[in-house]
Amino acid sequence: MTRLQCILQDIHDMKKYAIIVAGGMGLRMGGDQPKQFMLLNNLPILMHTIQKFFMVSADINLLVVLPEAHKTTWLELVKKYSFNIAHTVVNGGKERFHSVKNALEHIANEEEALVAIHDAVRPFISTKVIENSFAVAEKFGSAVTCVPLKDSMRKIEGESNYAVDRKDYVCIQTPQTFLLSVLKNSYSVNWNEKFTDDASVIEHAGFPIHLIAGHYSNIKITTPEDLLIGEVLCSVT
């Protein structure tokens, strides 16, 4: 029996957490305002994202990771928009890895729990995907959201390049949901430049990754063009 199978034995009605990561400075968006605070349909993007998890269940414990320099601005926005969904604000770190690690330190060691990690600037995540991520992670220990590639792909090697089969690849999204014990075990190491997301950290620790279906409208708002797409999505959903 693997250590993951041992962990998964006799788990019922686990407590749920969501770590919403807004630790970056949003430099690609341009301007002085962090992208998670930009307005989307007259509400800061981060608030839309928090609302999606609250819609799934008011019992999900929400941790919002922000750069320390942005915390005052966030508190002012919470007051301005009378935003009353309970959440804990956690200081972000140098890399996403450090931000998630900081948030994990705010979760007490329990018998077991489920933790979804989600980009703050993916406000169009569906509640069905969130629900499924918790259900699948409870069964398999991990649930990493992805979508199939739409475009043809080529691999570049030195001065050459060649076609590869796009069916062999997927685009990774969030949420990425795991058992708390798997996360804490995996994040006990030092940062590695290969840690591009949470799944890569868990995989490095030797735990298997279980993929689940996401959706193409679950965009990450990173550039001004993404914000325009987001406004269109707001108008049709």
C-alpha positions in Angstrom: 0.0 0.0 0.0 1.4 3.4 -1.0 1.6 6.2 1.6 -1.2 8.1 -0.3 -3.4 5.1 0.0 -2.7 5.0 3.7 -3.6 8.7 4.0 -6.9 8.1 2.1 -8.2 5.4 4.4 -11.1 6.2 6.7 -11.5 9.8 5.6 -15.0 11.3 5.9 -16.5 14.8 5.9 -13.2 16.6 5.8 -12.8 20.3 6.6 -12.3 22.4 3.5 -9.9 25.3 2.8 -9.3 27.5 -0.2 -6.0 29.4 -0.6 -6.6 32.2 -3.1 -3.2 33.4 -4.3 -2.8 37.1 -5.1 0.9 37.3 -4.1 2.2 38.8 -7.4 2.7 42.4 -8.3 0.9 42.1 -11.6 3.6 43.8 -13.7 2.3 42.5 -17.1 -1.0 44.3 -16.7 0.7 47.7 -16.6 -0.3 50.7 -14.5 0.1 51.1 -10.7 -2.9 49.1 -9.5 -2.4 45.3 -8.8 -4.5 43.3 -11.3 -6.4 41.5 -8.5 -7.8 44.9 -7.5 -8.9 46.1 -10.9 -12.6 46.4 -11.5 -14.5 43.7 -13.4 -18.2 44.4 -13.8 -17.8 47.2 -11.1 -16.2 44.9 -8.5 -12.6 44.1 -7.8 -11.5 40.9 -9.5 -10.4 39.3 -6.2 -13.9 39.7 -4.8 -15.4 37.9 -7.7 -13.0 35.0 -7.1 -13.8 34.8 -3.4 -17.5 34.8 -4.1 -17.2 31.7 -6.3 -15.8 29.6 -3.4 -18.4 31.1 -1.0 -21.1 30.1 -3.5 -19.9 26.5 -3.2 -20.1 26.5 0.6 -20.0 29.1 3.3 -18.1 26.4 5.3 -15.0 26.7 3.1 -12.3 28.4 5.1 -10.8 31.2 2.8 -7.2 32.3 3.0 -6.3 35.2 0.7 -2.6 35.7 0.0 -1.5 39.2 -0.7 1.8 41.1 -0.8 2.2 42.9 2.5 2.3 46.2 0.7 -1.2 45.6 -0.7 -3.0 44.6 2.5 -4.0 48.2 3.4 -5.4 48.8 -0.1 -7.4 45.5 0.2 -8.9 46.5 3.5 -9.9 49.8 2.1 -11.6 48.0 -0.8 -13.4 45.6 1.5 -14.8 48.6 3.4 -15.7 50.5 0.2 -17.6 47.7 -1.4 -19.1 46.4 1.9 -17.5 43.0 1.2 -18.6 40.8 4.1 -17.4 37.3 3.1 -15.1 36.1 6.0 -11.5 35.4 5.0 -8.0 35.5 6.5 -5.3 37.6 4.8 -1.9 36.1 4.6 1.4 37.7 3.5 2.7 36.7 0.1 6.2 35.5 -0.6 8.9 36.1 -3.2 7.6 33.2 -5.4 4.2 31.5 -5.6 5.8 28.6 -3.7 6.5 30.8 -0.7 3.0 32.4 -0.8 1.3 29.0 -0.7 3.8 27.8 2.0 2.9 30.9 4.1 -0.8 30.1 3.8 -0.3 26.5 4.8 1.3 27.7 8.0 -2.1 29.3 8.9 -3.8 25.9 8.7 -3.5 23.9 11.8 -2.3 20.3 11.6 -5.6 18.4 11.7 -6.5 14.7 11.3 -7.0 15.6 7.6 -8.5 18.3 5.4 -8.9 19.3 1.8 -7.1 22.4 0.4 -7.9 24.1 -2.9 -5.3 26.5 -4.3 -6.6 29.0 -6.8 -5.3 32.0 -8.7 -7.0 35.2 -7.5 -7.3 36.4 -11.1 -9.3 33.5 -12.3 -12.7 34.9 -11.4 -14.7 32.8 -13.9 -14.1 29.4 -12.4 -17.3 27.5 -12.2 -18.7 26.3 -8.9 -19.1 22.8 -10.5 -15.4 22.5 -11.1 -14.7 23.7 -7.5 -17.1 21.1 -6.1 -15.6 18.4 -8.4 -12.0 19.3 -7.3 -12.8 18.7 -3.7 -14.7 15.4 -4.4 -11.8 14.1 -6.6 -9.1 15.2 -4.2 -10.9 13.4 -1.4 -10.9 10.2 -3.4 -7.4 10.4 -5.0 -5.5 12.9 -2.9 -5.2 15.4 -5.7 -7.3 17.1 -8.4 -5.6 19.4 -10.9 -7.8 21.3 -13.3 -6.8 21.3 -17.0 -8.2 21.8 -20.5 -7.1 20.2 -23.9 -5.0 22.3 -26.2 -6.7 23.9 -29.1 -3.7 25.0 -31.2 -1.1 23.0 -33.0 2.2 22.7 -31.3 5.9 22.6 -32.3 8.8 21.9 -30.1 12.0 24.0 -30.4 15.3 22.3 -30.0 18.3 24.6 -30.7 18.0 25.9 -34.3 15.4 23.2 -35.2 11.7 22.7 -34.5 9.2 19.9 -35.1 5.6 19.2 -34.7 4.3 17.4 -31.6 0.9 15.8 -31.0 -1.3 18.2 -29.0 -3.3 15.3 -27.7 -0.3 14.5 -25.5 -0.5 17.8 -23.7 -3.0 19.8 -21.6 -3.1 23.4 -20.3 -3.1 23.5 -16.5 -5.5 25.8 -14.7 -6.6 26.2 -11.1 -8.0 25.2 -8.7 -5.5 22.6 -7.8 -6.8 20.7 -4.8 -5.0 18.3 -2.4 -5.1 16.6 0.9 -3.6 18.9 3.6 -1.1 16.2 4.6 0.1 15.9 1.0 0.6 19.6 0.7 2.4 20.0 4.0 4.7 17.1 3.2 5.4 18.5 -0.2 6.0 22.1 0.8 8.5 21.1 3.6 11.3 21.5 1.0 13.1 24.6 -0.2 12.0 26.4 -3.4 13.1 25.0 -6.7 12.9 26.9 -10.0 11.1 23.9 -11.5 8.1 24.6 -9.1 5.9 26.4 -11.6 2.6 25.5 -9.9 1.4 23.4 -6.9 1.2 20.2 -8.9 4.9 20.4 -9.7 5.6 20.6 -6.0 3.4 17.7 -5.2 4.9 15.6 -8.0 8.4 16.4 -6.8 7.5 14.9 -3.5 6.5 11.7 -5.1 2.7 12.0 -5.0 0.6 11.2 -8.1 -1.3 13.9 -9.9 -4.9 13.3 -10.9 -6.2 15.6 -13.6 -9.8 16.9 -13.8 -11.6 18.8 -16.6 -11.7 22.6 -16.4 -13.3 25.0 -18.8 -12.0 27.5 -21.4 -13.7 30.4 -19.8 -11.6 29.9 -16.6 -9.1 32.5 -17.9 -6.3 34.0 -15.9 -6.5 37.8 -16.2 -2.9 38.8 -16.7 -2.9 41.4 -19.6 -5.2 44.3 -20.6 -6.6 42.0 -23.3 -7.6 39.5 -20.7 -9.5 42.2 -18.9 -11.5 43.0 -22.1 -12.3 39.3 -22.5 -13.4 39.2 -18.9 -15.9 42.1 -19.4 -17.4 40.1 -22.3 -17.7 37.0 -20.2 -19.4 39.0 -17.5 -22.0 40.2 -20.0 -22.9 36.7 -21.2 -22.8 34.8 -17.9 
